[in-house]
Amino acid sequence: MKILVNGQEHDLATERLSHLLAALEFEGEWLATAVNGDLVHAQDRDDFRLKEFDRIEVLSPMQGG
């Protein structure tokens, strides 16, 4: 299935958001994830199933001064 992650197209072999994040080496509770503009909380990633053409945004916090 094809999806977009941070604007780049990917072809997936999994439906679960947590598996996608691990495969792309995005790991950690500190990540913010949104699917089609809706926030997906860290505790819900294992159960969240992706669909063809979903748009996923993965953000990480930055420190600054």
CHARMM internal coordinates of N, CA and C (Angstrom, degrees):
IC EDIT
DIST 1 N 1 CA 1.4441
DIST 1 CA 1 C 1.5194
ANGL 1 N 1 CA 1 C 107.98
DIST 1 C 2 N 1.3041
ANGL 1 CA 1 C 2 N 116.74
DIHE 1 N 1 CA 1 C 2 N 146.07
DIST 2 N 2 CA 1.4669
ANGL 1 C 2 N 2 CA 122.01
DIHE 1 CA 1 C 2 N 2 CA -178.61
DIST 2 CA 2 C 1.5312
ANGL 2 N 2 CA 2 C 110.09
DIHE 1 C 2 N 2 CA 2 C -100.82
DIST 2 C 3 N 1.3244
ANGL 2 CA 2 C 3 N 114.96
DIHE 2 N 2 CA 2 C 3 N 136.69
DIST 3 N 3 CA 1.4624
ANGL 2 C 3 N 3 CA 122.10
DIHE 2 CA 2 C 3 N 3 CA 176.50
DIST 3 CA 3 C 1.5291
ANGL 3 N 3 CA 3 C 108.64
DIHE 2 C 3 N 3 CA 3 C -141.22
DIST 3 C 4 N 1.3196
ANGL 3 CA 3 C 4 N 116.18
DIHE 3 N 3 CA 3 C 4 N 168.55
DIST 4 N 4 CA 1.4574
ANGL 3 C 4 N 4 CA 121.75
DIHE 3 CA 3 C 4 N 4 CA 173.53
DIST 4 CA 4 C 1.5202
ANGL 4 N 4 CA 4 C 108.96
DIHE 3 C 4 N 4 CA 4 C -111.93
DIST 4 C 5 N 1.3217
ANGL 4 CA 4 C 5 N 116.81
DIHE 4 N 4 CA 4 C 5 N 131.47
DIST 5 N 5 CA 1.4642
ANGL 4 C 5 N 5 CA 122.39
DIHE 4 CA 4 C 5 N 5 CA 175.41
DIST 5 CA 5 C 1.5147
ANGL 5 N 5 CA 5 C 107.22
DIHE 4 C 5 N 5 CA 5 C -122.46
DIST 5 C 6 N 1.3142
ANGL 5 CA 5 C 6 N 115.56
DIHE 5 N 5 CA 5 C 6 N 115.78
DIST 6 N 6 CA 1.4685
ANGL 5 C 6 N 6 CA 121.36
DIHE 5 CA 5 C 6 N 6 CA -177.57
DIST 6 CA 6 C 1.5285
ANGL 6 N 6 CA 6 C 111.25
DIHE 5 C 6 N 6 CA 6 C 49.77
DIST 6 C 7 N 1.3307
ANGL 6 CA 6 C 7 N 115.19
DIHE 6 N 6 CA 6 C 7 N 40.49
DIST 7 N 7 CA 1.4542
ANGL 6 C 7 N 7 CA 121.14
DIHE 6 CA 6 C 7 N 7 CA 175.75
DIST 7 CA 7 C 1.5171
ANGL 7 N 7 CA 7 C 116.15
DIHE 6 C 7 N 7 CA 7 C 85.83
DIST 7 C 8 N 1.3397
ANGL 7 CA 7 C 8 N 118.24
DIHE 7 N 7 CA 7 C 8 N -4.25
DIST 8 N 8 CA 1.4587
ANGL 7 C 8 N 8 CA 121.54
DIHE 7 CA 7 C 8 N 8 CA -179.89
DIST 8 CA 8 C 1.5280
ANGL 8 N 8 CA 8 C 109.90
DIHE 7 C 8 N 8 CA 8 C -108.19
DIST 8 C 9 N 1.3269
ANGL 8 CA 8 C 9 N 115.68
DIHE 8 N 8 CA 8 C 9 N 135.68
DIST 9 N 9 CA 1.4617
ANGL 8 C 9 N 9 CA 120.35
DIHE 8 CA 8 C 9 N 9 CA -179.37
DIST 9 CA 9 C 1.5273
ANGL 9 N 9 CA 9 C 110.93
DIHE 8 C 9 N 9 CA 9 C -75.66
DIST 9 C 10 N 1.3324
ANGL 9 CA 9 C 10 N 115.05
DIHE 9 N 9 CA 9 C 10 N 138.73
DIST 10 N 10 CA 1.4698
ANGL 9 C 10 N 10 CA 122.26
DIHE 9 CA 9 C 10 N 10 CA 176.63
DIST 10 CA 10 C 1.5150
ANGL 10 N 10 CA 10 C 108.23
DIHE 9 C 10 N 10 CA 10 C -133.73
DIST 10 C 11 N 1.3394
ANGL 10 CA 10 C 11 N 115.50
DIHE 10 N 10 CA 10 C 11 N 149.26
DIST 11 N 11 CA 1.4518
ANGL 10 C 11 N 11 CA 121.74
DIHE 10 CA 10 C 11 N 11 CA 174.50
DIST 11 CA 11 C 1.5288
ANGL 11 N 11 CA 11 C 106.61
DIHE 10 C 11 N 11 CA 11 C -107.44
DIST 11 C 12 N 1.3313
ANGL 11 CA 11 C 12 N 116.74
DIHE 11 N 11 CA 11 C 12 N 121.05
DIST 12 N 12 CA 1.4587
ANGL 11 C 12 N 12 CA 122.10
DIHE 11 CA 11 C 12 N 12 CA -172.01
DIST 12 CA 12 C 1.5078
ANGL 12 N 12 CA 12 C 114.09
DIHE 11 C 12 N 12 CA 12 C -102.86
DIST 12 C 13 N 1.3219
ANGL 12 CA 12 C 13 N 114.92
DIHE 12 N 12 CA 12 C 13 N 149.16
DIST 13 N 13 CA 1.4578
ANGL 12 C 13 N 13 CA 121.31
DIHE 12 CA 12 C 13 N 13 CA 171.35
DIST 13 CA 13 C 1.5236
ANGL 13 N 13 CA 13 C 110.04
DIHE 12 C 13 N 13 CA 13 C -109.27
DIST 13 C 14 N 1.3232
ANGL 13 CA 13 C 14 N 118.12
DIHE 13 N 13 CA 13 C 14 N 0.29
DIST 14 N 14 CA 1.4614
ANGL 13 C 14 N 14 CA 122.16
DIHE 13 CA 13 C 14 N 14 CA -178.24
DIST 14 CA 14 C 1.5181
ANGL 14 N 14 CA 14 C 110.13
DIHE 13 C 14 N 14 CA 14 C -127.36
DIST 14 C 15 N 1.3192
ANGL 14 CA 14 C 15 N 115.75
DIHE 14 N 14 CA 14 C 15 N 157.26
DIST 15 N 15 CA 1.4650
ANGL 14 C 15 N 15 CA 120.87
DIHE 14 CA 14 C 15 N 15 CA 177.35
DIST 15 CA 15 C 1.5232
ANGL 15 N 15 CA 15 C 112.19
DIHE 14 C 15 N 15 CA 15 C -103.46
DIST 15 C 16 N 1.3046
ANGL 15 CA 15 C 16 N 118.29
DIHE 15 N 15 CA 15 C 16 N -16.40
DIST 16 N 16 CA 1.4670
ANGL 15 C 16 N 16 CA 121.06
DIHE 15 CA 15 C 16 N 16 CA -173.23
DIST 16 CA 16 C 1.5277
ANGL 16 N 16 CA 16 C 112.03
DIHE 15 C 16 N 16 CA 16 C -88.21
DIST 16 C 17 N 1.3172
ANGL 16 CA 16 C 17 N 114.38
DIHE 16 N 16 CA 16 C 17 N 134.03
DIST 17 N 17 CA 1.4564
ANGL 16 C 17 N 17 CA 120.50
DIHE 16 CA 16 C 17 N 17 CA -179.59
DIST 17 CA 17 C 1.5223
ANGL 17 N 17 CA 17 C 111.48
DIHE 16 C 17 N 17 CA 17 C -59.54
DIST 17 C 18 N 1.3212
ANGL 17 CA 17 C 18 N 118.06
DIHE 17 N 17 CA 17 C 18 N -42.15
DIST 18 N 18 CA 1.4722
ANGL 17 C 18 N 18 CA 120.91
DIHE 17 CA 17 C 18 N 18 CA -178.82
DIST 18 CA 18 C 1.5236
ANGL 18 N 18 CA 18 C 111.53
DIHE 17 C 18 N 18 CA 18 C -61.70
DIST 18 C 19 N 1.3309
ANGL 18 CA 18 C 19 N 118.24
DIHE 18 N 18 CA 18 C 19 N -37.19
DIST 19 N 19 CA 1.4647
ANGL 18 C 19 N 19 CA 121.64
DIHE 18 CA 18 C 19 N 19 CA 179.25
DIST 19 CA 19 C 1.5262
ANGL 19 N 19 CA 19 C 110.52
DIHE 18 C 19 N 19 CA 19 C -69.14
DIST 19 C 20 N 1.3233
ANGL 19 CA 19 C 20 N 116.65
DIHE 19 N 19 CA 19 C 20 N -39.69
DIST 20 N 20 CA 1.4599
ANGL 19 C 20 N 20 CA 120.54
DIHE 19 CA 19 C 20 N 20 CA 176.73
DIST 20 CA 20 C 1.5234
ANGL 20 N 20 CA 20 C 110.59
DIHE 19 C 20 N 20 CA 20 C -60.86
DIST 20 C 21 N 1.3231
ANGL 20 CA 20 C 21 N 117.14
DIHE 20 N 20 CA 20 C 21 N -47.54
DIST 21 N 21 CA 1.4669
ANGL 20 C 21 N 21 CA 120.94
DIHE 20 CA 20 C 21 N 21 CA -178.59
DIST 21 CA 21 C 1.5233
ANGL 21 N 21 CA 21 C 111.08
DIHE 20 C 21 N 21 CA 21 C -61.01
DIST 21 C 22 N 1.3384
ANGL 21 CA 21 C 22 N 117.29
DIHE 21 N 21 CA 21 C 22 N -40.92
DIST 22 N 22 CA 1.4642
ANGL 21 C 22 N 22 CA 120.84
DIHE 21 CA 21 C 22 N 22 CA 178.67
DIST 22 CA 22 C 1.5312
ANGL 22 N 22 CA 22 C 110.75
DIHE 21 C 22 N 22 CA 22 C -66.30
DIST 22 C 23 N 1.3256
ANGL 22 CA 22 C 23 N 117.26
DIHE 22 N 22 CA 22 C 23 N -42.34
DIST 23 N 23 CA 1.4656
ANGL 22 C 23 N 23 CA 121.01
DIHE 22 CA 22 C 23 N 23 CA -179.34
DIST 23 CA 23 C 1.5267
ANGL 23 N 23 CA 23 C 111.54
DIHE 22 C 23 N 23 CA 23 C -63.52
DIST 23 C 24 N 1.3234
ANGL 23 CA 23 C 24 N 116.52
DIHE 23 N 23 CA 23 C 24 N -33.93
DIST 24 N 24 CA 1.4644
ANGL 23 C 24 N 24 CA 120.63
DIHE 23 CA 23 C 24 N 24 CA 179.66
DIST 24 CA 24 C 1.5312
ANGL 24 N 24 CA 24 C 112.60
DIHE 23 C 24 N 24 CA 24 C -92.25
DIST 24 C 25 N 1.3410
ANGL 24 CA 24 C 25 N 115.14
DIHE 24 N 24 CA 24 C 25 N 7.77
DIST 25 N 25 CA 1.4639
ANGL 24 C 25 N 25 CA 123.49
DIHE 24 CA 24 C 25 N 25 CA 178.77
DIST 25 CA 25 C 1.5165
ANGL 25 N 25 CA 25 C 113.30
DIHE 24 C 25 N 25 CA 25 C 61.27
DIST 25 C 26 N 1.3400
ANGL 25 CA 25 C 26 N 116.30
DIHE 25 N 25 CA 25 C 26 N 34.36
DIST 26 N 26 CA 1.4594
ANGL 25 C 26 N 26 CA 123.02
DIHE 25 CA 25 C 26 N 26 CA 169.41
DIST 26 CA 26 C 1.5159
ANGL 26 N 26 CA 26 C 105.60
DIHE 25 C 26 N 26 CA 26 C -101.50
DIST 26 C 27 N 1.3169
ANGL 26 CA 26 C 27 N 118.00
DIHE 26 N 26 CA 26 C 27 N 100.35
DIST 27 N 27 CA 1.4494
ANGL 26 C 27 N 27 CA 119.20
DIHE 26 CA 26 C 27 N 27 CA -178.02
DIST 27 CA 27 C 1.5220
ANGL 27 N 27 CA 27 C 110.20
DIHE 26 C 27 N 27 CA 27 C -132.69
DIST 27 C 28 N 1.3058
ANGL 27 CA 27 C 28 N 115.55
DIHE 27 N 27 CA 27 C 28 N 149.46
DIST 28 N 28 CA 1.4505
ANGL 27 C 28 N 28 CA 121.69
DIHE 27 CA 27 C 28 N 28 CA 175.39
DIST 28 CA 28 C 1.5058
ANGL 28 N 28 CA 28 C 112.27
DIHE 27 C 28 N 28 CA 28 C 128.43
DIST 28 C 29 N 1.3064
ANGL 28 CA 28 C 29 N 115.26
DIHE 28 N 28 CA 28 C 29 N 147.69
DIST 29 N 29 CA 1.4534
ANGL 28 C 29 N 29 CA 122.16
DIHE 28 CA 28 C 29 N 29 CA 178.65
DIST 29 CA 29 C 1.5215
ANGL 29 N 29 CA 29 C 111.25
DIHE 28 C 29 N 29 CA 29 C -66.46
DIST 29 C 30 N 1.3159
ANGL 29 CA 29 C 30 N 117.54
DIHE 29 N 29 CA 29 C 30 N -22.02
DIST 30 N 30 CA 1.4569
ANGL 29 C 30 N 30 CA 122.44
DIHE 29 CA 29 C 30 N 30 CA -175.05
DIST 30 CA 30 C 1.5180
ANGL 30 N 30 CA 30 C 113.28
DIHE 29 C 30 N 30 CA 30 C -77.24
DIST 30 C 31 N 1.3268
ANGL 30 CA 30 C 31 N 117.94
DIHE 30 N 30 CA 30 C 31 N -7.78
DIST 31 N 31 CA 1.4629
ANGL 30 C 31 N 31 CA 120.30
DIHE 30 CA 30 C 31 N 31 CA 178.90
DIST 31 CA 31 C 1.5185
ANGL 31 N 31 CA 31 C 110.98
DIHE 30 C 31 N 31 CA 31 C -73.37
DIST 31 C 32 N 1.3159
ANGL 31 CA 31 C 32 N 115.80
DIHE 31 N 31 CA 31 C 32 N 145.17
DIST 32 N 32 CA 1.4612
ANGL 31 C 32 N 32 CA 121.27
DIHE 31 CA 31 C 32 N 32 CA 169.63
DIST 32 CA 32 C 1.5223
ANGL 32 N 32 CA 32 C 106.35
DIHE 31 C 32 N 32 CA 32 C -105.43
DIST 32 C 33 N 1.3317
ANGL 32 CA 32 C 33 N 116.21
DIHE 32 N 32 CA 32 C 33 N 128.93
DIST 33 N 33 CA 1.4596
ANGL 32 C 33 N 33 CA 120.31
DIHE 32 CA 32 C 33 N 33 CA -179.97
DIST 33 CA 33 C 1.5236
ANGL 33 N 33 CA 33 C 109.67
DIHE 32 C 33 N 33 CA 33 C -125.04
DIST 33 C 34 N 1.3216
ANGL 33 CA 33 C 34 N 114.78
DIHE 33 N 33 CA 33 C 34 N 139.26
DIST 34 N 34 CA 1.4583
ANGL 33 C 34 N 34 CA 121.07
DIHE 33 CA 33 C 34 N 34 CA 175.99
DIST 34 CA 34 C 1.5248
ANGL 34 N 34 CA 34 C 108.14
DIHE 33 C 34 N 34 CA 34 C -133.40
DIST 34 C 35 N 1.3149
ANGL 34 CA 34 C 35 N 115.91
DIHE 34 N 34 CA 34 C 35 N 139.87
DIST 35 N 35 CA 1.4573
ANGL 34 C 35 N 35 CA 121.89
DIHE 34 CA 34 C 35 N 35 CA 176.26
DIST 35 CA 35 C 1.5228
ANGL 35 N 35 CA 35 C 107.05
DIHE 34 C 35 N 35 CA 35 C -119.63
DIST 35 C 36 N 1.3109
ANGL 35 CA 35 C 36 N 115.60
DIHE 35 N 35 CA 35 C 36 N 120.17
DIST 36 N 36 CA 1.4629
ANGL 35 C 36 N 36 CA 122.16
DIHE 35 CA 35 C 36 N 36 CA -177.76
DIST 36 CA 36 C 1.5293
ANGL 36 N 36 CA 36 C 111.80
DIHE 35 C 36 N 36 CA 36 C 53.02
DIST 36 C 37 N 1.3341
ANGL 36 CA 36 C 37 N 115.43
DIHE 36 N 36 CA 36 C 37 N 37.27
DIST 37 N 37 CA 1.4573
ANGL 36 C 37 N 37 CA 121.21
DIHE 36 CA 36 C 37 N 37 CA 176.49
DIST 37 CA 37 C 1.5089
ANGL 37 N 37 CA 37 C 115.64
DIHE 36 C 37 N 37 CA 37 C 86.91
DIST 37 C 38 N 1.3437
ANGL 37 CA 37 C 38 N 117.79
DIHE 37 N 37 CA 37 C 38 N -3.89
DIST 38 N 38 CA 1.4683
ANGL 37 C 38 N 38 CA 121.16
DIHE 37 CA 37 C 38 N 38 CA -179.72
DIST 38 CA 38 C 1.5186
ANGL 38 N 38 CA 38 C 110.21
DIHE 37 C 38 N 38 CA 38 C -105.59
DIST 38 C 39 N 1.3301
ANGL 38 CA 38 C 39 N 116.58
DIHE 38 N 38 CA 38 C 39 N 128.77
DIST 39 N 39 CA 1.4600
ANGL 38 C 39 N 39 CA 122.63
DIHE 38 CA 38 C 39 N 39 CA 179.60
DIST 39 CA 39 C 1.5273
ANGL 39 N 39 CA 39 C 110.73
DIHE 38 C 39 N 39 CA 39 C -61.99
DIST 39 C 40 N 1.3396
ANGL 39 CA 39 C 40 N 115.75
DIHE 39 N 39 CA 39 C 40 N 136.09
DIST 40 N 40 CA 1.4633
ANGL 39 C 40 N 40 CA 121.84
DIHE 39 CA 39 C 40 N 40 CA 173.39
DIST 40 CA 40 C 1.5216
ANGL 40 N 40 CA 40 C 106.43
DIHE 39 C 40 N 40 CA 40 C -116.78
DIST 40 C 41 N 1.3244
ANGL 40 CA 40 C 41 N 117.14
DIHE 40 N 40 CA 40 C 41 N 114.80
DIST 41 N 41 CA 1.4595
ANGL 40 C 41 N 41 CA 121.99
DIHE 40 CA 40 C 41 N 41 CA -178.44
DIST 41 CA 41 C 1.5264
ANGL 41 N 41 CA 41 C 111.13
DIHE 40 C 41 N 41 CA 41 C -68.18
DIST 41 C 42 N 1.3267
ANGL 41 CA 41 C 42 N 116.26
DIHE 41 N 41 CA 41 C 42 N 151.50
DIST 42 N 42 CA 1.4614
ANGL 41 C 42 N 42 CA 122.53
DIHE 41 CA 41 C 42 N 42 CA -177.23
DIST 42 CA 42 C 1.5235
ANGL 42 N 42 CA 42 C 111.91
DIHE 41 C 42 N 42 CA 42 C -53.36
DIST 42 C 43 N 1.3230
ANGL 42 CA 42 C 43 N 117.82
DIHE 42 N 42 CA 42 C 43 N -41.27
DIST 43 N 43 CA 1.4649
ANGL 42 C 43 N 43 CA 120.59
DIHE 42 CA 42 C 43 N 43 CA -177.21
DIST 43 CA 43 C 1.5323
ANGL 43 N 43 CA 43 C 112.61
DIHE 42 C 43 N 43 CA 43 C -70.78
DIST 43 C 44 N 1.3249
ANGL 43 CA 43 C 44 N 117.92
DIHE 43 N 43 CA 43 C 44 N -12.58
DIST 44 N 44 CA 1.4694
ANGL 43 C 44 N 44 CA 121.74
DIHE 43 CA 43 C 44 N 44 CA -179.13
DIST 44 CA 44 C 1.5302
ANGL 44 N 44 CA 44 C 113.71
DIHE 43 C 44 N 44 CA 44 C -100.74
DIST 44 C 45 N 1.3245
ANGL 44 CA 44 C 45 N 118.00
DIHE 44 N 44 CA 44 C 45 N -4.08
DIST 45 N 45 CA 1.4681
ANGL 44 C 45 N 45 CA 121.01
DIHE 44 CA 44 C 45 N 45 CA -174.12
DIST 45 CA 45 C 1.5254
ANGL 45 N 45 CA 45 C 113.57
DIHE 44 C 45 N 45 CA 45 C -64.85
DIST 45 C 46 N 1.3377
ANGL 45 CA 45 C 46 N 117.89
DIHE 45 N 45 CA 45 C 46 N -35.71
DIST 46 N 46 CA 1.4677
ANGL 45 C 46 N 46 CA 120.13
DIHE 45 CA 45 C 46 N 46 CA 179.95
DIST 46 CA 46 C 1.5235
ANGL 46 N 46 CA 46 C 111.76
DIHE 45 C 46 N 46 CA 46 C -64.63
DIST 46 C 47 N 1.3146
ANGL 46 CA 46 C 47 N 117.37
DIHE 46 N 46 CA 46 C 47 N -34.83
DIST 47 N 47 CA 1.4566
ANGL 46 C 47 N 47 CA 121.47
DIHE 46 CA 46 C 47 N 47 CA -177.20
DIST 47 CA 47 C 1.5259
ANGL 47 N 47 CA 47 C 113.77
DIHE 46 C 47 N 47 CA 47 C -92.09
DIST 47 C 48 N 1.3336
ANGL 47 CA 47 C 48 N 117.28
DIHE 47 N 47 CA 47 C 48 N -11.66
DIST 48 N 48 CA 1.4620
ANGL 47 C 48 N 48 CA 120.21
DIHE 47 CA 47 C 48 N 48 CA -175.79
DIST 48 CA 48 C 1.5225
ANGL 48 N 48 CA 48 C 110.12
DIHE 47 C 48 N 48 CA 48 C -78.16
DIST 48 C 49 N 1.3205
ANGL 48 CA 48 C 49 N 116.36
DIHE 48 N 48 CA 48 C 49 N 121.75
DIST 49 N 49 CA 1.4694
ANGL 48 C 49 N 49 CA 121.77
DIHE 48 CA 48 C 49 N 49 CA -179.87
DIST 49 CA 49 C 1.5328
ANGL 49 N 49 CA 49 C 110.32
DIHE 48 C 49 N 49 CA 49 C -101.42
DIST 49 C 50 N 1.3212
ANGL 49 CA 49 C 50 N 114.47
DIHE 49 N 49 CA 49 C 50 N 131.74
DIST 50 N 50 CA 1.4633
ANGL 49 C 50 N 50 CA 121.34
DIHE 49 CA 49 C 50 N 50 CA 179.55
DIST 50 CA 50 C 1.5193
ANGL 50 N 50 CA 50 C 110.38
DIHE 49 C 50 N 50 CA 50 C -86.62
DIST 50 C 51 N 1.3332
ANGL 50 CA 50 C 51 N 115.08
DIHE 50 N 50 CA 50 C 51 N 156.27
DIST 51 N 51 CA 1.4616
ANGL 50 C 51 N 51 CA 122.17
DIHE 50 CA 50 C 51 N 51 CA 177.77
DIST 51 CA 51 C 1.5292
ANGL 51 N 51 CA 51 C 109.05
DIHE 50 C 51 N 51 CA 51 C -125.60
DIST 51 C 52 N 1.3170
ANGL 51 CA 51 C 52 N 115.39
DIHE 51 N 51 CA 51 C 52 N 158.53
DIST 52 N 52 CA 1.4614
ANGL 51 C 52 N 52 CA 122.05
DIHE 51 CA 51 C 52 N 52 CA 177.91
DIST 52 CA 52 C 1.5320
ANGL 52 N 52 CA 52 C 110.35
DIHE 51 C 52 N 52 CA 52 C -49.39
DIST 52 C 53 N 1.3141
ANGL 52 CA 52 C 53 N 116.07
DIHE 52 N 52 CA 52 C 53 N 134.16
DIST 53 N 53 CA 1.4663
ANGL 52 C 53 N 53 CA 125.46
DIHE 52 CA 52 C 53 N 53 CA 176.46
DIST 53 CA 53 C 1.5273
ANGL 53 N 53 CA 53 C 114.53
DIHE 52 C 53 N 53 CA 53 C 70.17
DIST 53 C 54 N 1.3549
ANGL 53 CA 53 C 54 N 118.62
DIHE 53 N 53 CA 53 C 54 N 14.87
DIST 54 N 54 CA 1.4624
ANGL 53 C 54 N 54 CA 120.37
DIHE 53 CA 53 C 54 N 54 CA 173.35
DIST 54 CA 54 C 1.5217
ANGL 54 N 54 CA 54 C 108.98
DIHE 53 C 54 N 54 CA 54 C -62.03
DIST 54 C 55 N 1.3322
ANGL 54 CA 54 C 55 N 115.50
DIHE 54 N 54 CA 54 C 55 N 150.40
DIST 55 N 55 CA 1.4641
ANGL 54 C 55 N 55 CA 122.98
DIHE 54 CA 54 C 55 N 55 CA 175.72
DIST 55 CA 55 C 1.5262
ANGL 55 N 55 CA 55 C 107.69
DIHE 54 C 55 N 55 CA 55 C -110.66
DIST 55 C 56 N 1.3267
ANGL 55 CA 55 C 56 N 116.31
DIHE 55 N 55 CA 55 C 56 N 115.62
DIST 56 N 56 CA 1.4598
ANGL 55 C 56 N 56 CA 121.62
DIHE 55 CA 55 C 56 N 56 CA -178.49
DIST 56 CA 56 C 1.5154
ANGL 56 N 56 CA 56 C 108.56
DIHE 55 C 56 N 56 CA 56 C -109.88
DIST 56 C 57 N 1.3267
ANGL 56 CA 56 C 57 N 115.32
DIHE 56 N 56 CA 56 C 57 N 133.29
DIST 57 N 57 CA 1.4606
ANGL 56 C 57 N 57 CA 121.93
DIHE 56 CA 56 C 57 N 57 CA 173.05
DIST 57 CA 57 C 1.5213
ANGL 57 N 57 CA 57 C 107.64
DIHE 56 C 57 N 57 CA 57 C -115.96
DIST 57 C 58 N 1.3108
ANGL 57 CA 57 C 58 N 116.26
DIHE 57 N 57 CA 57 C 58 N 130.58
DIST 58 N 58 CA 1.4570
ANGL 57 C 58 N 58 CA 121.80
DIHE 57 CA 57 C 58 N 58 CA 178.35
DIST 58 CA 58 C 1.5235
ANGL 58 N 58 CA 58 C 106.97
DIHE 57 C 58 N 58 CA 58 C -120.98
DIST 58 C 59 N 1.3105
ANGL 58 CA 58 C 59 N 115.89
DIHE 58 N 58 CA 58 C 59 N 123.03
DIST 59 N 59 CA 1.4690
ANGL 58 C 59 N 59 CA 121.67
DIHE 58 CA 58 C 59 N 59 CA -178.06
DIST 59 CA 59 C 1.5192
ANGL 59 N 59 CA 59 C 109.39
DIHE 58 C 59 N 59 CA 59 C -125.12
DIST 59 C 60 N 1.3127
ANGL 59 CA 59 C 60 N 115.68
DIHE 59 N 59 CA 59 C 60 N 146.09
DIST 60 N 60 CA 1.4518
ANGL 59 C 60 N 60 CA 120.53
DIHE 59 CA 59 C 60 N 60 CA 174.07
DIST 60 CA 60 C 1.5200
ANGL 60 N 60 CA 60 C 108.68
DIHE 59 C 60 N 60 CA 60 C -123.54
DIST 60 C 61 N 1.3373
ANGL 60 CA 60 C 61 N 116.44
DIHE 60 N 60 CA 60 C 61 N 147.74
DIST 61 N 61 CA 1.4676
ANGL 60 C 61 N 61 CA 119.23
DIHE 60 CA 60 C 61 N 61 CA -179.52
DIST 61 CA 61 C 1.5301
ANGL 61 N 61 CA 61 C 110.68
DIHE 60 C 61 N 61 CA 61 C -69.74
DIST 61 C 62 N 1.3155
ANGL 61 CA 61 C 62 N 114.47
DIHE 61 N 61 CA 61 C 62 N 151.35
DIST 62 N 62 CA 1.4581
ANGL 61 C 62 N 62 CA 120.56
DIHE 61 CA 61 C 62 N 62 CA 177.25
DIST 62 CA 62 C 1.5290
ANGL 62 N 62 CA 62 C 108.79
DIHE 61 C 62 N 62 CA 62 C -122.45
DIST 62 C 63 N 1.3079
ANGL 62 CA 62 C 63 N 115.41
DIHE 62 N 62 CA 62 C 63 N 145.43
DIST 63 N 63 CA 1.4518
ANGL 62 C 63 N 63 CA 120.22
DIHE 62 CA 62 C 63 N 63 CA 174.96
DIST 63 CA 63 C 1.5203
ANGL 63 N 63 CA 63 C 108.50
DIHE 62 C 63 N 63 CA 63 C -94.72
DIST 63 C 64 N 1.2641
ANGL 63 CA 63 C 64 N 115.47
DIHE 63 N 63 CA 63 C 64 N 146.26
DIST 64 N 64 CA 1.4609
ANGL 63 C 64 N 64 CA 118.94
DIHE 63 CA 63 C 64 N 64 CA 177.88
DIST 64 CA 64 C 1.5135
ANGL 64 N 64 CA 64 C 110.40
DIHE 63 C 64 N 64 CA 64 C -160.33
DIST 64 C 65 N 1.2685
ANGL 64 CA 64 C 65 N 114.71
DIHE 64 N 64 CA 64 C 65 N 173.49
DIST 65 N 65 CA 1.4462
ANGL 64 C 65 N 65 CA 117.77
DIHE 64 CA 64 C 65 N 65 CA -178.31
DIST 65 CA 65 C 1.5049
ANGL 65 N 65 CA 65 C 111.77
DIHE 64 C 65 N 65 CA 65 C -136.53
END
COOR INIT
IC SEED 1 N 1 CA 1 C
IC BUILD
